[in-house]
């Protein structure tokens, strides 16, 4: 256990102080940490006695690249990129605005709903925030919305992308813990809807305190509302096909991802939003994102091998058993650690760094790993909009350069408070997450 804790200290030093990219930092610390446990020295390296460690690292790279289950990641990323290229974000916002825009704070509510729908297809919180900032910010400014409420609704709505399925984060969690991806997708649906409803409540709270922050927008009649829905029916049908097929067991998540990518390609062609140049750009962006994710995942797996070899999960379980505290107290302590780490790390890095350590402990305490996955993702969502990192906040600052970062952080406070409420509900009432998986799969 001591070796693992030293490894963690060195890893944090490499990431925070030396600024080594987390993928390489985890791989390097894991590699040399495993060598240390094997009793190898630098002299042994020169004499080719590090073959066991080199073999371990090489096997991790090869196994990850050849893992069929991981093919779901680039396919869902490609699906999201094609849908983004097709201009869905504008149509989703128009449809949401047609139904909600006439209310106080209605444009912010429409933004939250549109972000939830767009992120469900796109699967990326950062991409949702960047895209919806260009779509939703101009009309909200036109009707006199405060910058705090306008930007906060975009930043908070964007966080829904890592929970509402299909979610790449849930896929990676499932692969790390060997948990059913389709059950994770089913478990994330209801908490995702609760997140949208609580964000809408946060908007209502803001305009109740300051009506000038979110004036009423334009009123649409029913014919205009139905017309607005026509722009999203194709993507809605694709979402129902992909997720319905997974939930009903018609096809596996990998097959569903392939169908989704193919369907997104057809939708982009029918909307005439795809040229040869934009297709190549989309494929290039997909390859870059996939390469980044795979690099971080390989580094995390090498580091995980070191941590497991050092016996940290087993030692933690023994330590907790010796403390004689209720299992829920352990979960609350883990969540507190996530909140602290969220002030330093972005969501994917935090997930890959901690899940290999915590999930054996959680499983040993008798908790459902599907439930724990949803809890982890929700607490990770909070880190996207809380200082000092708040990746969604900094993405918005880059897109909206005339809005100060402090303004966005002030505006987003009611939204991460709503997230705390949702986290408490999901943690204390496990059936919220497990109801749908149990109904569908027993």
N, C-alpha and C positions, 0 to 999 in steps of 0.2 A: 504493500500500500504506500510505503514511503517513496519508493521509486516512481509510482504513478503521480503522486502529489508533486514531486520534483519536476516530473515531465510537464505537468500542467503549468507550473510556475515558469518553466523555460518557454513553453508555448506562448503564454501571455506576454512574456518579455519579447519574444520574436515578433508577435503581431502588433503590440501596442507601442513598443519602444523602437525596435529595429524596423518596423513597418514591412516585414516580409508578408507577401500575400498568403492568406490563410491556407489555401490548398497546399502550397509548398511548406509552410510552417508545420502543419500537421503531419505531412509526409516525412519531413526531415526529423522532427522530434520522435515520431513513431519508429522510424528506421533505426536511429541511433539508440533510442531507449530500449528497443528489442535486443539490439546488439549488446547493450550493457547488461541486460538480464541474462544473456547467454554467456557472459563473462569474457567477451571479446575485447581486445585492445586494438589500438591503431597499428601496432606491429603485426597483429594477426591479419589485418586488412591487407597489408602488403604481401603477406604469405598466402593469400587466397583462402584464408580460413573463415571468411565471412560469407561463404557460399549459402549457408542456411538462411541468413538474413536477406541476402540478395534474392534468393529464390522466393522467399515470402513476399517481398515487395513486387517482384516480377509477376508472381502468381495473382496477386491482388489486381494488378493492372490488366492482365489477360482475362481473368474471370469477370471483371467489371465490363470490359469492352464486349465480351462474348455473351454476357447475360441477356437472354431473350426478353426477360421481364422488363429490362431497362429500355427496350426499344419504344416503350410507351412514352418516354420522356420527350425525345425529339419529335415524335408524331403529334403529341398534344401541343408542343411549342410551335410546330409548323401550322397546326390548325388555328391557334391563336393569332399568329402573325398574318395568315391569309385573311382571317376575319377582320383584323385591324386594318389591313390594306383595303378591304372592300368598303370601308366607310360606315360600318355598322354603328359606331359610337354616336354619330350625328343622328341617325334614325332612331336609336334607342332613347336618346335625350328628347327628341321631338315627340315620341310616343308618350314618354313619362310626363313631359311638360303639358301635353294636351289634357291629361287627366288631373294633374296636381298643381299646375302653374298658377291657377287663379286664386289659390289660398295664400294666407300669410305664410311666408317662408316656403311657398310652394315650389319655387325654382330650385331651392336647396334640396327639398324633398325629391324633386324630379331628378336632381343630380345624383343623390344617394341611390335611388332605384335604378337609374341608368348605369351607375358604376357597378352595382350588384349584378345586373344582367350582363354587362360587358365583361366584367372580370370573371364571371362564370364560364364564358367562352374563351376569353383570352388567357386566364390562368396566371396572370402576372400583375401584382399590385402596383409595381413601379410603372409598367406600361399603361395601366388603367389611369393612374394619376396624371401622367404626362399627356395622354390622349384627351381625357375628359377636361383637362384644364383649357385646352384650345377650343373645345366645343361649348362648355358650360359657362366659362367665365365671361365672355362678351355679353350674353343676354342678361346675366345677373347684374353686371355693371350697368347695363342699359336701364334696368328698372330700379336702380339705386340701392342694390344690396351692399352691405358693408363688406369690406375685403376680408374681415375676420371670418364671418359666416360663410362667405362664398368659397374661400380657399379651404376652410376646415371641412366643408361638406365633400369637397373633391378628395382631399387627403384621407379622410376617414372612410369614404365610400370605396376608395382604392384598396384599402386593407382587406376587403371582403374577398379579393381574388385568391388568397392563399387558403381559404376554407371552403367556399362554395365549389362543389365539384363541376368539372374535372380540375383537380388541383395538383400541380407538380410537387408541391411540398408534401401532400398526403401520399403521393406515389413514393417519394423518397423515404418518408417515414415507414411506409409499409415494407419497403425493401430492406431497410435497416433492421427492422424488428421481426421480419417474416410474418407480417400480419396481412390478412386479406385486403387487397386494395378496393375491391367492390364493397366490402363492409365499411371501410373507411369513407368511401364516397357517400354511401347511404347515411352514415353517422354524421357527416358534415352538413347535410342538407337542412335539417331543422335548426341547428345552432346558427347557420348562415342566415336563415329567415329571421330568427330572433335578433340577430345583429342588425339587419335592415330596419326592423321595427323599432329597436332601441335608438338607432341613429335618427329615425324620423321623430321619435320622442325628444331627442336632444335638440333637433331643429325647432320643434314647438316650444321647448323651454327657452331657447335663445330669443325667439320672437315674442314670447310672453313677457320676458324681462325688458326687451327693447324692440317694440314694434317697428321702429324705423330700420332695424337691421335687415328685415326681410319683407318688403312691401308685396302686395298682391301683384300678380302678373296678368297676362292676357287671358280672357275667358274664351274657351273653345266650345262649339256646339258638338252634338253627338256625331254628326256627319264628318266633321273635321277630325274628331277623335278616331273614328273608324278608318278614315283615310290615313292617319298617322300610323296606325297599326299595320298597314299594308307593307310598310318598309321593313318590318322586322319578322314577318311570318316565316320567311325562308330559314333564317338563322334559328328562330324558335323551334321550327320543325327539326332542324339538324340537332339542336340540343336535346330535344325529346327523344330523337332516334338514338343518339349516342348514350345518354344516361339511362333511358328506358331499357335499351338493350343490355346494359351492364346490370341494372337493378333486377331485371327479370331473368338474367342468366342466359340470354340468347347468344351473346358473345362475350369474350373475355375483355378486360380493359385494353389489352394490346390491340385486339381486333377492332374494338370500338374506336381507339385512337386513330387507326388506319382509315376507318370509315369516316371519322370526323374530319381528318385531313383531306381526304378525297372530296367530301361534301363541301368543305370550305373552299376548295379549289374551284369546284363547279359554281358555287355562289359568287365568288369573285369574278369568274368569267361572265356569268349572266348579268352581273351589275356593271360590266365593262370597266372594271377598276384595275385590271391586271394587264400589263404589257410585258414583253420579253424582258425589258430592263428591270421593271419592278418585281417580276418573278425571280430574277437572279438576285436582286437585293434581298428579297424575302428569304430565299434559300440560304444566302450568305449569313443573314442575321440569325437564322435558325441554327446553322452550324456553329456560329460563334457562341450563342447562348448554351447550346448543348455541350460544347467543349468545355466551357467554364464550369457547368454543373458537374460534368464527369470528372474534371480535374479535382474539384473540391471533394467530391464523393470518394475518389480513390485515396486522396490524402486522409480523409476522415476514417476510412476503413483500415489504413495502415496504422494510424494512431490508435484506433479501437483495438487492433490486435495487440499492440503494446500494453494498453490499459488492462485488457483481459488477461494477458500473460502475467502482468504484475499483480493480479488478483484483487483489483480495486472493487469490482461489483460484489464479489463474495464477501470481502471485508466490510463493505458498507452494509450489506444485509445483516452480517453478524453484529455489527455495531448497533444497528437499529433494533435488532432483537434484544440486545442487552440493555437498551435504554428503557424498555417496557413502556413505550408510549403508544397511543392509538395510531393505527396506520394512516388515518386522515391527517394527523399532525405531520407525518412525514411528507405527505403530498403537499401540504401547505408550505412546508420548508422548501421543497423543490420549486414550488411556484415563486417563492420569495427569491430564490437563486436566479430564476429566469428573469424576474423583474430587474434585478441588479445587472445581470449580463446584458439585458436589452438596452441598457444605457451606454454600452460599449460596442456590442456586435450587431450586425444586421441579421435578419431572420434566418436565412439559410445557414449561415455560419454557426449561429447559436444552436440550431437544430442538430447539425452534424456533429458539433462538438460535444453536446450533452446527452443526446438520446442513447448512444451506445453504452453510456455509463449508468443512466437512470433506469432504462427499461428493464434490465434484469432485476433491479431492486424492486420496482413497482410490480413486476410479475411475481416475484417471490413473496410479496405482501398480499397477493391474492386479487389484485385489481385487474380489470379487463384492459388489455392493451389497445383495443379500439377506442375505448373511452379516454384512455390516457393520451392517445394521439390527438384527439379533438381538443382536449384540455391544453396540450402543448402548443397546438397551432393557434388557439385563441390567445394564449398568453404571448405568443410570438407576434401576433397581429398588433397587440398593444405596443410592442417595441417599435413598430413602424411609424407611430405618430407621437412618441414621447421623447422629450429631450434627454440627453444632448445629441443622440444620433438621429432618430426619426427619419429614416430614409425617404419616406413619402414626402416629408416636409421639404427636404433638400431638393428633391426632384421638382416639386412645385416652384421652389425659389429659383431654380435654373430656368424653368419655362416662363414663369411670371417674374421677370427681373425687377419690375417696379413695385413688387410687394416684399416687405421685409420679412425675414425668417421669424422674428419675434412676433409679428402680427399673426402669422399662421399658427404658431405655437399657442398664443393666447386664445385664438378662436377654436382650436381643436380640443381644449380642455373638457367641455361637456361631453365630447364624443368618446374620449378615452375613459371618462367616468362611466359612461354607458357600457363600455367594454368591460370594466371592472364588475359591473352588475351582472353582465352575461357570464363572465368567468366564474363568479360565485354561484350562479344558478347551475351551470354545467358541472362544476366541481361537486356541489352538494347534492344535486339531483341527477344522478347518472342516467336514469331512463330517458332524459331529454335527448341524449346522444345515442343511446342504444335501442330506442323504441323502433326506429325504422329498420335497422339491420336485423333485429329479432323477428319483426313482422315478415320481412322478406326471406330470411335465410334460416330462421329458427334459432 
